[in-house]
């Protein structure tokens, strides 16, 4: 299966539920610490270069961004967390915004927790992982930037992340550069959203 996206755009940028889409289409959300590669992953999945804005400056995404995909579902880009230069009050505001969306959004079919394959999960990653489990939210861990390590290192790094999370399965490795596991991730998204094909 090779997914080709012809019709996608940023539909809505919101900071609270009053601004969220109201058409009832299924949604999948991407969350992770600042600079983990959320925007790059979204661009790679949608076959675009600059639809989701990437930046070398962590903490760039400060809103919840909804990307309309083929008029059938939304990709939701959530603000990154754990960036030291953000004030505690602003960080708390982001946390409330993201938590409110994740817990109270019936259209949300799957959450993708992005982790940098080169590093052990940090404190915020572990807290979010446990929070998903506590509230029984449907989620999958994705190990981004898999092209930054050698193929020989891949399984070792995945095992380290799995052990740190206390997970039964290792995360799915993904590369925005090589598109590694793009089709597998698409299959997971379509299955969870109840969509046969785009």
PAPAGU-313716 format. One record per atom (N, C-alpha, C): x, y, z; residue number from 1; residue in three letters; atom name. Coordinates in steps of 0.2 Angstrom, whole numbers, plus 5000, padded with zeros to 4 digits. Layout:
REM residues N
     xx     yy     zz   num   residu   atome
      X      Y      Z   NUM      ala      CA
...
END
This chain:
REM residues 198
     xx     yy     zz   num   residu   atome
   5004   4994   5000     1      unk       N
   5000   5000   5000     1      unk      CA
   5004   5006   5000     1      unk       C
   5003   5010   4995     2      unk       N
   5007   5017   4995     2      unk      CA
   5002   5022   4995     2      unk       C
   5002   5026   5000     3      unk       N
   4998   5032   5001     3      unk      CA
   5000   5038   4998     3      unk       C
   4996   5041   4994     4      unk       N
   4998   5047   4991     4      unk      CA
   4992   5052   4993     4      unk       C
   4994   5058   4996     5      unk       N
   4990   5063   4998     5      unk      CA
   4989   5068   4993     5      unk       C
   4983   5070   4990     6      unk       N
   4982   5075   4985     6      unk      CA
   4979   5081   4988     6      unk       C
   4976   5080   4994     7      unk       N
   4972   5086   4996     7      unk      CA
   4973   5087   5004     7      unk       C
   4977   5092   5006     8      unk       N
   4978   5093   5013     8      unk      CA
   4979   5100   5014     8      unk       C
   4977   5103   5020     9      unk       N
   4979   5110   5022     9      unk      CA
   4978   5110   5029     9      unk       C
   4980   5116   5032    10      unk       N
   4979   5117   5039    10      unk      CA
   4973   5121   5039    10      unk       C
   4968   5117   5043    11      unk       N
   4961   5119   5043    11      unk      CA
   4960   5124   5049    11      unk       C
   4962   5122   5054    12      unk       N
   4961   5126   5060    12      unk      CA
   4967   5127   5065    12      unk       C
   4968   5133   5068    13      unk       N
   4973   5134   5073    13      unk      CA
   4969   5136   5079    13      unk       C
   4969   5132   5085    14      unk       N
   4965   5134   5090    14      unk      CA
   4969   5134   5097    14      unk       C
   4966   5137   5102    15      unk       N
   4969   5137   5109    15      unk      CA
   4964   5134   5114    15      unk       C
   4958   5133   5112    16      unk       N
   4953   5131   5116    16      unk      CA
   4948   5127   5112    16      unk       C
   4944   5123   5116    17      unk       N
   4939   5119   5112    17      unk      CA
   4934   5123   5108    17      unk       C
   4933   5129   5109    18      unk       N
   4928   5133   5105    18      unk      CA
   4930   5133   5098    18      unk       C
   4937   5133   5097    19      unk       N
   4940   5133   5090    19      unk      CA
   4941   5127   5087    19      unk       C
   4939   5121   5090    20      unk       N
   4941   5115   5087    20      unk      CA
   4936   5113   5081    20      unk       C
   4937   5109   5077    21      unk       N
   4933   5107   5071    21      unk      CA
   4926   5104   5074    21      unk       C
   4921   5105   5070    22      unk       N
   4914   5103   5073    22      unk      CA
   4911   5098   5068    22      unk       C
   4915   5096   5063    23      unk       N
   4912   5092   5058    23      unk      CA
   4912   5084   5060    23      unk       C
   4915   5082   5065    24      unk       N
   4915   5076   5068    24      unk      CA
   4919   5071   5065    24      unk       C
   4924   5073   5060    25      unk       N
   4929   5068   5057    25      unk      CA
   4933   5066   5062    25      unk       C
   4936   5059   5061    26      unk       N
   4941   5056   5066    26      unk      CA
   4947   5060   5066    26      unk       C
   4951   5060   5071    27      unk       N
   4957   5064   5072    27      unk      CA
   4962   5059   5075    27      unk       C
   4968   5060   5073    28      unk       N
   4974   5057   5076    28      unk      CA
   4979   5063   5078    28      unk       C
   4982   5062   5084    29      unk       N
   4986   5068   5087    29      unk      CA
   4993   5065   5088    29      unk       C
   4997   5070   5087    30      unk       N
   5005   5069   5088    30      unk      CA
   5007   5074   5093    30      unk       C
   5011   5070   5098    31      unk       N
   5013   5074   5104    31      unk      CA
   5020   5072   5106    31      unk       C
   5024   5076   5108    32      unk       N
   5031   5075   5110    32      unk      CA
   5034   5081   5113    32      unk       C
   5040   5080   5115    33      unk       N
   5044   5086   5118    33      unk      CA
   5046   5090   5112    33      unk       C
   5048   5096   5113    34      unk       N
   5050   5101   5108    34      unk      CA
   5056   5098   5104    34      unk       C
   5056   5099   5098    35      unk       N
   5061   5097   5093    35      unk      CA
   5062   5090   5092    35      unk       C
   5057   5086   5094    36      unk       N
   5057   5079   5093    36      unk      CA
   5056   5077   5086    36      unk       C
   5053   5081   5082    37      unk       N
   5052   5080   5075    37      unk      CA
   5044   5079   5073    37      unk       C
   5040   5082   5077    38      unk       N
   5033   5081   5075    38      unk      CA
   5031   5084   5069    38      unk       C
   5033   5091   5067    39      unk       N
   5031   5094   5061    39      unk      CA
   5034   5090   5055    39      unk       C
   5041   5088   5056    40      unk       N
   5044   5084   5050    40      unk      CA
   5040   5078   5049    40      unk       C
   5038   5074   5054    41      unk       N
   5034   5068   5053    41      unk      CA
   5028   5069   5050    41      unk       C
   5024   5074   5052    42      unk       N
   5018   5076   5049    42      unk      CA
   5019   5078   5041    42      unk       C
   5024   5082   5040    43      unk       N
   5025   5083   5033    43      unk      CA
   5027   5077   5029    43      unk       C
   5031   5073   5032    44      unk       N
   5033   5066   5028    44      unk      CA
   5027   5062   5027    44      unk       C
   5022   5062   5032    45      unk       N
   5016   5057   5031    45      unk      CA
   5012   5060   5026    45      unk       C
   5011   5067   5025    46      unk       N
   5007   5070   5021    46      unk      CA
   5010   5072   5014    46      unk       C
   5016   5070   5013    47      unk       N
   5020   5071   5007    47      unk      CA
   5021   5079   5005    47      unk       C
   5022   5083   5011    48      unk       N
   5023   5090   5010    48      unk      CA
   5029   5092   5013    48      unk       C
   5032   5097   5011    49      unk       N
   5038   5100   5014    49      unk      CA
   5037   5105   5019    49      unk       C
   5033   5109   5019    50      unk       N
   5032   5114   5023    50      unk      CA
   5025   5116   5026    50      unk       C
   5021   5110   5025    51      unk       N
   5014   5111   5028    51      unk      CA
   5014   5113   5035    51      unk       C
   5017   5108   5039    52      unk       N
   5018   5109   5046    52      unk      CA
   5025   5113   5047    52      unk       C
   5025   5118   5050    53      unk       N
   5031   5122   5050    53      unk      CA
   5036   5119   5055    53      unk       C
   5042   5118   5052    54      unk       N
   5047   5116   5056    54      unk      CA
   5052   5121   5058    54      unk       C
   5055   5121   5064    55      unk       N
   5060   5126   5066    55      unk      CA
   5065   5123   5070    55      unk       C
   5071   5126   5070    56      unk       N
   5077   5124   5074    56      unk      CA
   5076   5127   5081    56      unk       C
   5071   5132   5082    57      unk       N
   5070   5134   5089    57      unk      CA
   5064   5130   5092    57      unk       C
   5066   5127   5097    58      unk       N
   5061   5122   5101    58      unk      CA
   5055   5127   5104    58      unk       C
   5050   5123   5104    59      unk       N
   5044   5127   5107    59      unk      CA
   5040   5131   5102    59      unk       C
   5041   5130   5096    60      unk       N
   5038   5135   5091    60      unk      CA
   5031   5134   5090    60      unk       C
   5028   5128   5091    61      unk       N
   5021   5126   5090    61      unk      CA
   5018   5128   5097    61      unk       C
   5014   5133   5097    62      unk       N
   5010   5135   5103    62      unk      CA
   5003   5135   5103    62      unk       C
   5000   5132   5098    63      unk       N
   4993   5131   5097    63      unk      CA
   4992   5124   5095    63      unk       C
   4986   5122   5095    64      unk       N
   4984   5115   5092    64      unk      CA
   4982   5116   5085    64      unk       C
   4985   5113   5081    65      unk       N
   4985   5114   5074    65      unk      CA
   4981   5108   5071    65      unk       C
   4976   5109   5067    66      unk       N
   4972   5103   5064    66      unk      CA
   4973   5104   5056    66      unk       C
   4976   5098   5054    67      unk       N
   4977   5097   5046    67      unk      CA
   4972   5093   5043    67      unk       C
   4968   5096   5039    68      unk       N
   4963   5092   5035    68      unk      CA
   4966   5088   5030    68      unk       C
   4964   5081   5030    69      unk       N
   4968   5076   5026    69      unk      CA
   4962   5073   5021    69      unk       C
   4962   5075   5015    70      unk       N
   4958   5072   5010    70      unk      CA
   4950   5072   5012    70      unk       C
   4949   5077   5016    71      unk       N
   4942   5078   5019    71      unk      CA
   4939   5072   5022    71      unk       C
   4944   5068   5025    72      unk       N
   4941   5062   5029    72      unk      CA
   4944   5061   5036    72      unk       C
   4949   5065   5038    73      unk       N
   4952   5065   5044    73      unk      CA
   4956   5071   5046    73      unk       C
   4958   5072   5052    74      unk       N
   4962   5077   5054    74      unk      CA
   4969   5074   5057    74      unk       C
   4974   5077   5055    75      unk       N
   4981   5076   5059    75      unk      CA
   4981   5082   5064    75      unk       C
   4982   5081   5070    76      unk       N
   4982   5086   5075    76      unk      CA
   4989   5087   5078    76      unk       C
   4992   5092   5077    77      unk       N
   4999   5094   5079    77      unk      CA
   4998   5098   5086    77      unk       C
   5001   5094   5091    78      unk       N
   5000   5097   5098    78      unk      CA
   5006   5101   5100    78      unk       C
   5006   5106   5104    79      unk       N
   5012   5109   5106    79      unk      CA
   5017   5105   5110    79      unk       C
   5024   5106   5108    80      unk       N
   5029   5102   5112    80      unk      CA
   5029   5104   5119    80      unk       C
   5032   5100   5123    81      unk       N
   5033   5101   5130    81      unk      CA
   5040   5100   5132    81      unk       C
   5042   5103   5138    82      unk       N
   5048   5102   5141    82      unk      CA
   5054   5107   5139    82      unk       C
   5052   5112   5136    83      unk       N
   5057   5117   5134    83      unk      CA
   5058   5122   5139    83      unk       C
   5065   5122   5141    84      unk       N
   5067   5126   5147    84      unk      CA
   5065   5134   5147    84      unk       C
   5065   5137   5141    85      unk       N
   5065   5144   5140    85      unk      CA
   5058   5146   5141    85      unk       C
   5053   5142   5141    86      unk       N
   5046   5144   5142    86      unk      CA
   5045   5145   5150    86      unk       C
   5041   5150   5151    87      unk       N
   5039   5151   5158    87      unk      CA
   5035   5146   5161    87      unk       C
   5035   5145   5168    88      unk       N
   5031   5140   5171    88      unk      CA
   5024   5141   5170    88      unk       C
   5022   5147   5170    89      unk       N
   5014   5149   5169    89      unk      CA
   5012   5147   5162    89      unk       C
   5017   5149   5157    90      unk       N
   5015   5147   5150    90      unk      CA
   5015   5139   5149    90      unk       C
   5020   5136   5152    91      unk       N
   5020   5129   5152    91      unk      CA
   5014   5126   5155    91      unk       C
   5012   5128   5160    92      unk       N
   5006   5126   5163    92      unk      CA
   4999   5127   5159    92      unk       C
   4999   5133   5155    93      unk       N
   4994   5134   5151    93      unk      CA
   4994   5129   5145    93      unk       C
   5000   5128   5142    94      unk       N
   5000   5123   5137    94      unk      CA
   4998   5116   5139    94      unk       C
   5000   5114   5145    95      unk       N
   4998   5108   5148    95      unk      CA
   4991   5107   5149    95      unk       C
   4987   5112   5151    96      unk       N
   4980   5112   5152    96      unk      CA
   4977   5111   5145    96      unk       C
   4979   5115   5140    97      unk       N
   4976   5115   5134    97      unk      CA
   4977   5108   5131    97      unk       C
   4983   5105   5131    98      unk       N
   4984   5098   5128    98      unk      CA
   4980   5093   5132    98      unk       C
   4980   5093   5139    99      unk       N
   4977   5088   5143    99      unk      CA
   4969   5089   5141    99      unk       C
   4967   5095   5141   100      unk       N
   4959   5095   5140   100      unk      CA
   4957   5092   5133   100      unk       C
   4962   5093   5128   101      unk       N
   4960   5091   5121   101      unk      CA
   4961   5083   5122   101      unk       C
   4966   5080   5124   102      unk       N
   4967   5073   5124   102      unk      CA
   4962   5069   5128   102      unk       C
   4959   5072   5134   103      unk       N
   4954   5068   5138   103      unk      CA
   4947   5069   5136   103      unk       C
   4946   5075   5132   104      unk       N
   4939   5076   5131   104      unk      CA
   4937   5077   5124   104      unk       C
   4940   5073   5120   105      unk       N
   4939   5074   5112   105      unk      CA
   4937   5067   5110   105      unk       C
   4930   5066   5109   106      unk       N
   4928   5060   5106   106      unk      CA
   4930   5058   5099   106      unk       C
   4932   5063   5095   107      unk       N
   4934   5062   5088   107      unk      CA
   4941   5059   5088   107      unk       C
   4945   5060   5094   108      unk       N
   4952   5057   5094   108      unk      CA
   4952   5050   5094   108      unk       C
   4955   5047   5089   109      unk       N
   4955   5040   5088   109      unk      CA
   4962   5037   5090   109      unk       C
   4967   5040   5090   110      unk       N
   4974   5038   5092   110      unk      CA
   4978   5044   5093   110      unk       C
   4983   5043   5098   111      unk       N
   4988   5047   5100   111      unk      CA
   4995   5044   5098   111      unk       C
   4999   5048   5095   112      unk       N
   5006   5046   5094   112      unk      CA
   5011   5050   5098   112      unk       C
   5014   5046   5102   113      unk       N
   5019   5049   5107   113      unk      CA
   5026   5048   5104   113      unk       C
   5029   5054   5102   114      unk       N
   5035   5054   5098   114      unk      CA
   5041   5055   5103   114      unk       C
   5046   5050   5102   115      unk       N
   5052   5050   5106   115      unk      CA
   5058   5050   5101   115      unk       C
   5063   5053   5103   116      unk       N
   5069   5054   5099   116      unk      CA
   5073   5047   5100   116      unk       C
   5074   5043   5095   117      unk       N
   5077   5037   5096   117      unk      CA
   5084   5037   5099   117      unk       C
   5087   5043   5098   118      unk       N
   5094   5043   5100   118      unk      CA
   5095   5044   5108   118      unk       C
   5089   5045   5111   119      unk       N
   5090   5047   5118   119      unk      CA
   5085   5043   5122   119      unk       C
   5086   5041   5129   120      unk       N
   5081   5038   5133   120      unk      CA
   5076   5043   5134   120      unk       C
   5070   5040   5135   121      unk       N
   5064   5045   5137   121      unk      CA
   5065   5049   5143   121      unk       C
   5063   5055   5143   122      unk       N
   5064   5060   5148   122      unk      CA
   5059   5060   5153   122      unk       C
   5059   5063   5159   123      unk       N
   5054   5064   5164   123      unk      CA
   5047   5065   5161   123      unk       C
   5047   5070   5157   124      unk       N
   5040   5072   5154   124      unk      CA
   5038   5067   5149   124      unk       C
   5042   5063   5145   125      unk       N
   5040   5058   5141   125      unk      CA
   5037   5052   5146   125      unk       C
   5040   5051   5151   126      unk       N
   5037   5045   5155   126      unk      CA
   5031   5047   5159   126      unk       C
   5030   5054   5161   127      unk       N
   5024   5056   5164   127      unk      CA
   5018   5055   5159   127      unk       C
   5020   5057   5153   128      unk       N
   5014   5057   5148   128      unk      CA
   5012   5050   5146   128      unk       C
   5017   5046   5146   129      unk       N
   5016   5039   5144   129      unk      CA
   5012   5036   5150   129      unk       C
   5013   5037   5156   130      unk       N
   5009   5034   5162   130      unk      CA
   5002   5038   5162   130      unk       C
   5002   5044   5160   131      unk       N
   4996   5047   5160   131      unk      CA
   4991   5044   5155   131      unk       C
   4994   5043   5149   132      unk       N
   4990   5039   5144   132      unk      CA
   4987   5033   5146   132      unk       C
   4991   5029   5150   133      unk       N
   4989   5022   5152   133      unk      CA
   4984   5023   5158   133      unk       C
   4985   5028   5162   134      unk       N
   4980   5029   5168   134      unk      CA
   4973   5030   5165   134      unk       C
   4973   5034   5160   135      unk       N
   4966   5036   5157   135      unk      CA
   4964   5032   5152   135      unk       C
   4968   5026   5150   136      unk       N
   4966   5021   5145   136      unk      CA
   4965   5024   5138   136      unk       C
   4970   5029   5137   137      unk       N
   4969   5032   5130   137      unk      CA
   4973   5028   5125   137      unk       C
   4970   5028   5119   138      unk       N
   4973   5024   5114   138      unk      CA
   4979   5027   5111   138      unk       C
   4985   5024   5112   139      unk       N
   4991   5028   5109   139      unk      CA
   4996   5023   5107   139      unk       C
   5001   5025   5103   140      unk       N
   5007   5022   5100   140      unk      CA
   5013   5026   5101   140      unk       C
   5018   5023   5103   141      unk       N
   5025   5026   5104   141      unk      CA
   5029   5026   5097   141      unk       C
   5031   5031   5095   142      unk       N
   5035   5032   5089   142      unk      CA
   5042   5034   5090   142      unk       C
   5047   5031   5088   143      unk       N
   5054   5033   5089   143      unk      CA
   5056   5036   5083   143      unk       C
   5057   5043   5083   144      unk       N
   5058   5047   5077   144      unk      CA
   5066   5047   5076   144      unk       C
   5068   5050   5070   145      unk       N
   5075   5051   5068   145      unk      CA
   5079   5045   5068   145      unk       C
   5076   5040   5066   146      unk       N
   5079   5033   5065   146      unk      CA
   5085   5033   5060   146      unk       C
   5085   5038   5056   147      unk       N
   5090   5039   5051   147      unk      CA
   5097   5041   5054   147      unk       C
   5096   5044   5060   148      unk       N
   5102   5047   5064   148      unk      CA
   5106   5042   5067   148      unk       C
   5104   5036   5067   149      unk       N
   5108   5030   5070   149      unk      CA
   5109   5025   5065   149      unk       C
   5114   5021   5066   150      unk       N
   5116   5015   5061   150      unk      CA
   5110   5010   5062   150      unk       C
   5110   5006   5057   151      unk       N
   5105   5000   5057   151      unk      CA
   5107   4995   5062   151      unk       C
   5114   4995   5064   152      unk       N
   5116   4990   5069   152      unk      CA
   5114   4993   5076   152      unk       C
   5113   4999   5077   153      unk       N
   5111   5002   5083   153      unk      CA
   5104   5002   5084   153      unk       C
   5100   5001   5079   154      unk       N
   5093   5002   5079   154      unk      CA
   5089   4998   5085   154      unk       C
   5090   4991   5085   155      unk       N
   5087   4987   5090   155      unk      CA
   5089   4988   5097   155      unk       C
   5095   4990   5098   156      unk       N
   5098   4992   5104   156      unk      CA
   5094   4998   5107   156      unk       C
   5093   5003   5103   157      unk       N
   5090   5009   5105   157      unk      CA
   5083   5008   5106   157      unk       C
   5080   5004   5102   158      unk       N
   5072   5003   5103   158      unk      CA
   5071   4999   5110   158      unk       C
   5076   4994   5111   159      unk       N
   5075   4990   5117   159      unk      CA
   5076   4995   5123   159      unk       C
   5081   5000   5123   160      unk       N
   5082   5004   5129   160      unk      CA
   5076   5008   5130   160      unk       C
   5073   5011   5125   161      unk       N
   5067   5015   5126   161      unk      CA
   5061   5011   5128   161      unk       C
   5060   5005   5126   162      unk       N
   5055   5000   5128   162      unk      CA
   5056   4999   5136   162      unk       C
   5062   4997   5138   163      unk       N
   5063   4996   5145   163      unk      CA
   5062   5002   5149   163      unk       C
   5064   5008   5147   164      unk       N
   5063   5014   5151   164      unk      CA
   5056   5015   5152   164      unk       C
   5052   5014   5147   165      unk       N
   5045   5015   5147   165      unk      CA
   5041   5010   5151   165      unk       C
   5044   5004   5151   166      unk       N
   5041   4998   5154   166      unk      CA
   5035   4996   5150   166      unk       C
   5037   4996   5143   167      unk       N
   5032   4994   5138   167      unk      CA
   5032   4987   5136   167      unk       C
   5027   4984   5134   168      unk       N
   5027   4977   5131   168      unk      CA
   5030   4977   5124   168      unk       C
   5030   4982   5120   169      unk       N
   5032   4982   5114   169      unk      CA
   5037   4988   5113   169      unk       C
   5042   4987   5109   170      unk       N
   5046   4993   5107   170      unk      CA
   5042   4998   5103   170      unk       C
   5045   5005   5103   171      unk       N
   5041   5010   5099   171      unk      CA
   5042   5008   5091   171      unk       C
   5038   5011   5087   172      unk       N
   5039   5010   5080   172      unk      CA
   5044   5015   5077   172      unk       C
   5050   5013   5074   173      unk       N
   5055   5018   5072   173      unk      CA
   5052   5021   5066   173      unk       C
   5054   5028   5065   174      unk       N
   5052   5032   5060   174      unk      CA
   5057   5037   5058   174      unk       C
   5058   5038   5051   175      unk       N
   5062   5043   5049   175      unk      CA
   5058   5047   5044   175      unk       C
   5058   5054   5045   176      unk       N
   5055   5059   5040   176      unk      CA
   5060   5060   5034   176      unk       C
   5066   5058   5035   177      unk       N
   5071   5059   5029   177      unk      CA
   5070   5053   5024   177      unk       C
   5070   5047   5027   178      unk       N
   5070   5041   5022   178      unk      CA
   5062   5038   5022   178      unk       C
   5058   5041   5025   179      unk       N
   5051   5038   5026   179      unk      CA
   5050   5031   5028   179      unk       C
   5055   5029   5032   180      unk       N
   5055   5022   5035   180      unk      CA
   5048   5022   5039   180      unk       C
   5045   5016   5038   181      unk       N
   5038   5014   5041   181      unk      CA
   5033   5019   5040   181      unk       C
   5033   5023   5035   182      unk       N
   5028   5028   5033   182      unk      CA
   5021   5024   5032   182      unk       C
   5022   5019   5028   183      unk       N
   5016   5015   5026   183      unk      CA
   5013   5011   5032   183      unk       C
   5017   5009   5036   184      unk       N
   5015   5005   5042   184      unk      CA
   5011   5010   5047   184      unk       C
   5014   5016   5047   185      unk       N
   5010   5021   5052   185      unk      CA
   5003   5023   5048   185      unk       C
   5003   5024   5042   186      unk       N
   4997   5025   5038   186      unk      CA
   4992   5020   5040   186      unk       C
   4994   5013   5039   187      unk       N
   4990   5008   5040   187      unk      CA
   4986   5008   5047   187      unk       C
   4991   5010   5052   188      unk       N
   4988   5010   5059   188      unk      CA
   4983   5016   5060   188      unk       C
   4985   5022   5056   189      unk       N
   4980   5027   5057   189      unk      CA
   4973   5026   5053   189      unk       C
   4973   5023   5048   190      unk       N
   4967   5021   5044   190      unk      CA
   4963   5016   5048   190      unk       C
   4966   5011   5051   191      unk       N
   4963   5006   5055   191      unk      CA
   4959   5009   5061   191      unk       C
   4963   5013   5064   192      unk       N
   4960   5017   5070   192      unk      CA
   4954   5021   5068   192      unk       C
   4955   5024   5063   193      unk       N
   4950   5029   5061   193      unk      CA
   4944   5026   5057   193      unk       C
   4944   5019   5056   194      unk       N
   4939   5016   5052   194      unk      CA
   4938   5018   5045   194      unk       C
   4944   5020   5042   195      unk       N
   4944   5022   5035   195      unk      CA
   4948   5017   5031   195      unk       C
   4945   5014   5025   196      unk       N
   4948   5009   5021   196      unk      CA
   4954   5012   5017   196      unk       C
   4952   5017   5013   197      unk       N
   4958   5020   5009   197      unk      CA
   4956   5028   5009   197      unk       C
   4962   5032   5008   198      unk       N
   4961   5039   5007   198      unk      CA
   4959   5040   4999   198      unk       C
END
